[in-house]
Amino acid sequence: MTKKNLLALLESNRGRNISGEFIAGQLNVSRTAVWKAVKELEKDGYTIKAATKRGYCLSDENDILSAQGIFPFLYDADRKIIVEQSLDSTNITAKQMAISNAEHGTVVIADHQTAGKGRYGRSFFSPKGHGIYMSFILLPSQIWLEVPTLITAFTAVAVCEAIIEVCEKHPQIKWVNDLFLDGKKICGISTEAVTDYENGAINWIVVGIGVNFTMPQDMPEELKEIVGAVFTNNEKNSVTRNRLAAAIINKMTALNAESEQINKDFLKKYRERLMFLGEEITVTGTGKEYQATAIDIDDIGRLIVRNENGEIHSLFSGEVRVKMHGK
């Protein structure tokens, strides 16, 4: 417990020196206990600078995901956050917790996933130390959106705004669930709902978000041309994954029922950031493939397209691929 409390104190004073005496007083432990906790954190990979008469300082270079590193940036300090270094999948864990009646708004975060999945069960590359993999447990009675497609759209806007606010990058949205930056995918979103078999009511919803924060050196060859990251490897930045994770959580709190009037214009923001509106696209995954022009998004998040015969279709799901001009 001393180690976790020390980490929370260091994170809330990141970049500043705090004396061992002050820490001991705040945590109600001995100076020796503080020293031992510092050594335990260093074994976990944290860089903690120590100087005589100046105390301890958590280096700005640390980028280890932790609840203690996220909480200082949260608007809602009572939110339940679980951070693990490795999980098979945050969505799987979140679903198991939902079945066990986890509270609304619970967030499950992992530094690494061994079996991360995107939409349609596709594998989601989730390397250690480079991404933010998180899942939210939502109870329908506690949120103001009901249609899963709209929840996915809202989440895409929330992640976009968090990246803009914290990282000063401006991603775009590829309908319905991907974020792109400089032409490459940096984030995937999946929304899963479990319904009551007898009455068809939705019991709970799990929203999974996977953000590529930086690029790993071992990125599979087949992904290098299509997958990007918020920050390239040669960029210097002072933003941590904890800071961005907190910003995403803060933006997602606007899904709560009392926030409806404030956030009812999110579809306008979604449209503004949507890729390929007005452009010629190829629609696949709907049982057949055809060419169309992307026109708009309707009020339940469907993509409105006009095919080559002038017919209008509303797409609820399926793959949309942009047709490159001249090809």
MARGU-836301 format. One record per residue (C-alpha): x, y, z; residue number from 1. Coordinates in pm, whole numbers. Last residue first. Example, Ala and Ser with C-alpha at 12.3 -4.5 7.8 and 13.67 -1.06 7.14 Angstrom:
% MARGU-836301
<r <1367; -106; 714>; 2> <r <1230; -450; 780>; 1> 
***
This chain:
% MARGU-836301
<r <-741; 353; -5959>; 327> <r <-753; 710; -6091>; 326> <r <-908; 845; -5775>; 325> <r <-863; 619; -5474>; 324> <r <-1181; 442; -5372>; 323> <r <-1231; 480; -5001>; 322> <r <-1321; 154; -4831>; 321> <r <-1632; 113; -4621>; 320> <r <-1680; -212; -4434>; 319> <r <-2015; -322; -4303>; 318> <r <-2252; -171; -4055>; 317> <r <-2567; 36; -4037>; 316> <r <-2544; 163; -4393>; 315> <r <-2830; 374; -4524>; 314> <r <-2879; 352; -4900>; 313> <r <-2987; 609; -5158>; 312> <r <-3029; 504; -5522>; 311> <r <-2872; 723; -5790>; 310> <r <-2780; 428; -6011>; 309> <r <-2410; 467; -5924>; 308> <r <-2490; 435; -5554>; 307> <r <-2579; 717; -5315>; 306> <r <-2460; 675; -4958>; 305> <r <-2593; 761; -4611>; 304> <r <-2376; 631; -4327>; 303> <r <-2585; 532; -4026>; 302> <r <-2521; 708; -3696>; 301> <r <-2875; 721; -3559>; 300> <r <-2944; 1079; -3666>; 299> <r <-2815; 1028; -4019>; 298> <r <-2457; 1059; -4141>; 297> <r <-2400; 1218; -4481>; 296> <r <-2337; 1181; -4853>; 295> <r <-2075; 911; -4919>; 294> <r <-2076; 846; -5294>; 293> <r <-2114; 489; -5412>; 292> <r <-1937; 197; -5579>; 291> <r <-2051; -157; -5506>; 290> <r <-1949; -476; -5331>; 289> <r <-2197; -741; -5223>; 288> <r <-2307; -916; -4907>; 287> <r <-2269; -599; -4700>; 286> <r <-1897; -638; -4630>; 285> <r <-1787; -392; -4896>; 284> <r <-1877; -39; -4998>; 283> <r <-1628; 130; -5229>; 282> <r <-1608; 506; -5197>; 281> <r <-1647; 819; -5409>; 280> <r <-1616; 1136; -5204>; 279> <r <-1873; 1378; -5063>; 278> <r <-1789; 1270; -4708>; 277> <r <-1450; 1093; -4729>; 276> <r <-1331; 1118; -4368>; 275> <r <-1552; 1231; -4082>; 274> <r <-1422; 1503; -3853>; 273> <r <-1695; 1759; -3920>; 272> <r <-1959; 1486; -3932>; 271> <r <-1867; 1364; -3584>; 270> <r <-1872; 1718; -3448>; 269> <r <-2223; 1762; -3583>; 268> <r <-2311; 1422; -3437>; 267> <r <-2191; 1550; -3096>; 266> <r <-2456; 1824; -3090>; 265> <r <-2655; 1658; -2810>; 264> <r <-2363; 1700; -2574>; 263> <r <-2471; 1966; -2327>; 262> <r <-2837; 1871; -2335>; 261> <r <-2761; 1505; -2271>; 260> <r <-2515; 1547; -1985>; 259> <r <-2743; 1433; -1700>; 258> <r <-2764; 1085; -1852>; 257> <r <-2391; 1018; -1844>; 256> <r <-2227; 1002; -2186>; 255> <r <-2036; 1320; -2100>; 254> <r <-1821; 1102; -1873>; 253> <r <-1652; 982; -2193>; 252> <r <-1463; 1310; -2230>; 251> <r <-1311; 1277; -1882>; 250> <r <-1213; 915; -1949>; 249> <r <-1044; 1017; -2274>; 248> <r <-856; 1296; -2096>; 247> <r <-745; 1055; -1824>; 246> <r <-609; 810; -2082>; 245> <r <-426; 1100; -2250>; 244> <r <-255; 1205; -1926>; 243> <r <-172; 847; -1828>; 242> <r <-23; 789; -2173>; 241> <r <215; 1072; -2103>; 240> <r <249; 1403; -2287>; 239> <r <585; 1577; -2269>; 238> <r <663; 1524; -2635>; 237> <r <969; 1477; -2851>; 236> <r <891; 1335; -3193>; 235> <r <1133; 1092; -3359>; 234> <r <924; 785; -3273>; 233> <r <608; 928; -3422>; 232> <r <336; 1042; -3183>; 231> <r <-36; 969; -3214>; 230> <r <50; 643; -3388>; 229> <r <27; 486; -3732>; 228> <r <-104; 166; -3888>; 227> <r <-162; 118; -4262>; 226> <r <183; 83; -4419>; 225> <r <348; -79; -4116>; 224> <r <69; -329; -4057>; 223> <r <174; -614; -4291>; 222> <r <533; -581; -4170>; 221> <r <439; -649; -3809>; 220> <r <538; -362; -3574>; 219> <r <847; -472; -3381>; 218> <r <995; -123; -3335>; 217> <r <682; -6; -3158>; 216> <r <513; 317; -3272>; 215> <r <382; 559; -3009>; 214> <r <34; 620; -2867>; 213> <r <-157; 361; -3069>; 212> <r <-502; 391; -2911>; 211> <r <-732; 94; -2847>; 210> <r <-1080; 171; -2718>; 209> <r <-1338; -85; -2604>; 208> <r <-1694; 11; -2518>; 207> <r <-1882; -244; -2307>; 206> <r <-2260; -215; -2282>; 205> <r <-2498; -350; -2020>; 204> <r <-2835; -519; -1979>; 203> <r <-2987; -421; -2314>; 202> <r <-3356; -515; -2322>; 201> <r <-3465; -793; -2559>; 200> <r <-3740; -911; -2325>; 199> <r <-3660; -1281; -2285>; 198> <r <-3300; -1305; -2405>; 197> <r <-3185; -1002; -2204>; 196> <r <-2932; -814; -2412>; 195> <r <-2555; -784; -2405>; 194> <r <-2402; -491; -2592>; 193> <r <-2057; -468; -2746>; 192> <r <-1899; -152; -2883>; 191> <r <-1560; -158; -3053>; 190> <r <-1325; 134; -3116>; 189> <r <-997; 143; -3309>; 188> <r <-727; 407; -3290>; 187> <r <-420; 526; -3481>; 186> <r <-505; 425; -3837>; 185> <r <-287; 591; -4098>; 184> <r <-352; 872; -4346>; 183> <r <-178; 1146; -4150>; 182> <r <-390; 1059; -3846>; 181> <r <-681; 818; -3861>; 180> <r <-944; 720; -3607>; 179> <r <-1158; 409; -3655>; 178> <r <-1513; 319; -3549>; 177> <r <-1782; 395; -3803>; 176> <r <-1695; 552; -4025>; 175> <r <-1336; 670; -4059>; 174> <r <-1281; 955; -3815>; 173> <r <-1010; 1218; -3849>; 172> <r <-724; 1297; -3614>; 171> <r <-607; 1647; -3518>; 170> <r <-297; 1647; -3298>; 169> <r <-240; 1892; -3012>; 168> <r <-159; 1602; -2777>; 167> <r <-379; 1690; -2480>; 166> <r <-676; 1879; -2623>; 165> <r <-666; 1740; -2977>; 164> <r <-613; 1383; -2853>; 163> <r <-898; 1418; -2601>; 162> <r <-1125; 1571; -2867>; 161> <r <-1063; 1283; -3106>; 160> <r <-1119; 1027; -2828>; 159> <r <-1454; 1186; -2738>; 158> <r <-1559; 1215; -3103>; 157> <r <-1490; 845; -3161>; 156> <r <-1672; 759; -2839>; 155> <r <-1981; 948; -2952>; 154> <r <-1978; 758; -3281>; 153> <r <-1948; 423; -3101>; 152> <r <-2234; 521; -2869>; 151> <r <-2432; 625; -3175>; 150> <r <-2383; 284; -3335>; 149> <r <-2486; 118; -3006>; 148> <r <-2823; 302; -3011>; 147> <r <-2942; 406; -2664>; 146> <r <-2766; 732; -2581>; 145> <r <-2849; 918; -2258>; 144> <r <-2647; 706; -2021>; 143> <r <-2717; 570; -1671>; 142> <r <-3011; 341; -1748>; 141> <r <-2812; 179; -2030>; 140> <r <-2534; 69; -1790>; 139> <r <-2187; 132; -1927>; 138> <r <-1865; -61; -1861>; 137> <r <-1574; 115; -2030>; 136> <r <-1278; -63; -2189>; 135> <r <-918; 53; -2229>; 134> <r <-606; -21; -2429>; 133> <r <-360; 269; -2435>; 132> <r <-58; 197; -2649>; 131> <r <320; 184; -2675>; 130> <r <463; 23; -2360>; 129> <r <367; -335; -2434>; 128> <r <229; -419; -2776>; 127> <r <-144; -441; -2859>; 126> <r <-197; -558; -3217>; 125> <r <-574; -594; -3254>; 124> <r <-684; -932; -3392>; 123> <r <-1014; -926; -3577>; 122> <r <-1320; -1054; -3392>; 121> <r <-1567; -876; -3622>; 120> <r <-1464; -541; -3469>; 119> <r <-1136; -527; -3283>; 118> <r <-978; -790; -3061>; 117> <r <-685; -790; -2821>; 116> <r <-557; -1137; -2732>; 115> <r <-227; -1084; -2549>; 114> <r <-307; -729; -2450>; 113> <r <-48; -489; -2309>; 112> <r <-52; -174; -2097>; 111> <r <-403; -255; -1985>; 110> <r <-700; -44; -1876>; 109> <r <-1041; -141; -1735>; 108> <r <-1279; 148; -1667>; 107> <r <-1588; 129; -1445>; 106> <r <-1847; 385; -1555>; 105> <r <-2150; 198; -1422>; 104> <r <-2071; -38; -1136>; 103> <r <-1965; -397; -1186>; 102> <r <-2255; -641; -1159>; 101> <r <-2064; -970; -1188>; 100> <r <-2170; -1000; -1553>; 99> <r <-2022; -653; -1601>; 98> <r <-1694; -771; -1451>; 97> <r <-1670; -1058; -1698>; 96> <r <-1754; -817; -1979>; 95> <r <-1483; -576; -1863>; 94> <r <-1224; -855; -1853>; 93> <r <-1313; -966; -2205>; 92> <r <-1311; -608; -2328>; 91> <r <-973; -539; -2164>; 90> <r <-832; -835; -2355>; 89> <r <-580; -1108; -2266>; 88> <r <-455; -878; -1996>; 87> <r <-113; -732; -1914>; 86> <r <17; -445; -1701>; 85> <r <-318; -406; -1533>; 84> <r <-504; -83; -1453>; 83> <r <-846; -89; -1287>; 82> <r <-1029; 241; -1259>; 81> <r <-1339; 305; -1047>; 80> <r <-1456; 665; -1077>; 79> <r <-1465; 855; -749>; 78> <r <-1208; 1116; -857>; 77> <r <-1442; 1250; -1125>; 76> <r <-1269; 1534; -1312>; 75> <r <-963; 1317; -1364>; 74> <r <-608; 1446; -1416>; 73> <r <-461; 1350; -1077>; 72> <r <-629; 1006; -1109>; 71> <r <-438; 885; -1415>; 70> <r <-87; 840; -1273>; 69> <r <-216; 665; -960>; 68> <r <-431; 439; -1175>; 67> <r <-116; 337; -1357>; 66> <r <28; 334; -1708>; 65> <r <405; 371; -1717>; 64> <r <542; 665; -1912>; 63> <r <830; 794; -1701>; 62> <r <1038; 1056; -1885>; 61> <r <902; 1337; -1668>; 60> <r <1109; 1193; -1385>; 59> <r <940; 1137; -1050>; 58> <r <1125; 1355; -800>; 57> <r <1250; 1264; -454>; 56> <r <1404; 1474; -178>; 55> <r <1575; 1808; -208>; 54> <r <1804; 1794; 98>; 53> <r <2018; 1529; -73>; 52> <r <1892; 1445; -420>; 51> <r <1684; 1152; -546>; 50> <r <1556; 1113; -901>; 49> <r <1292; 849; -954>; 48> <r <1286; 658; -1281>; 47> <r <1003; 405; -1266>; 46> <r <1058; 57; -1409>; 45> <r <886; -166; -1155>; 44> <r <1220; -217; -978>; 43> <r <1237; 162; -940>; 42> <r <896; 153; -777>; 41> <r <1020; -103; -525>; 40> <r <1325; 112; -450>; 39> <r <1106; 415; -383>; 38> <r <888; 203; -153>; 37> <r <1197; 101; 46>; 36> <r <1305; 465; 82>; 35> <r <957; 567; 199>; 34> <r <953; 284; 455>; 33> <r <1291; 403; 585>; 32> <r <1154; 758; 619>; 31> <r <882; 610; 842>; 30> <r <512; 600; 755>; 29> <r <215; 833; 794>; 28> <r <175; 875; 418>; 27> <r <176; 1255; 426>; 26> <r <433; 1271; 704>; 25> <r <667; 1025; 535>; 24> <r <633; 1215; 208>; 23> <r <716; 1547; 376>; 22> <r <1021; 1398; 547>; 21> <r <1135; 1236; 225>; 20> <r <1125; 1576; 60>; 19> <r <933; 1653; -255>; 18> <r <1109; 1750; -576>; 17> <r <891; 1848; -871>; 16> <r <864; 1691; -1218>; 15> <r <549; 1495; -1127>; 14> <r <388; 1626; -809>; 13> <r <55; 1442; -847>; 12> <r <252; 1147; -985>; 11> <r <487; 1145; -685>; 10> <r <197; 1141; -439>; 9> <r <11; 869; -627>; 8> <r <331; 665; -653>; 7> <r <389; 700; -279>; 6> <r <36; 579; -207>; 5> <r <86; 279; -435>; 4> <r <421; 190; -276>; 3> <r <290; 237; 78>; 2> <r <0; 0; 0>; 1> 
***
